[in-house]
């Protein structure tokens, strides 16, 4: 008989839970926002731009191991007589860097001319080997517009 008493109780509890599940939920109470507050779906995006990076500093080109610096100049702009290279038996290395729109020339007087095109906002490295043999003293001159910044090193 205990089974009969438990069964009607289970049926009653099941019906009661169904009745509760089928009833409407009470209406939601709106939450008051503080004055001046605004509501948005997504937080506002802030855009920050990083400052433009500093342009690379132009410097005199480095030396290769086992060479001796004969002449160096720069960084500077425009044309200039750099100096003289004494005669020697080893080859010369002409290391040149330039930046700025324009044409630059390295002139080793009396008879060597090396023209280069320099680019705006880009450091253009140039390296030339010259085997001139034992010659007389050479005068080094740079011919460049004021828009071109350059640096030079001659090694032997």
Secondary structure, 3 states (H helix, E strand, C coil): CHHHHHHHHHHHHHHHHHHHHHCCCCCCCCCCCCCCCCCCCCCCCCCCCCCCCCCCCCCCCCCCCCCCEEEEEEEEECCEEEEEECCCCCCEEEEEEEECCEEEEEEEECCEEEEEEECCCCCEEEEEEECCCCCCCEEEEEEECCCCEEEEEEEC
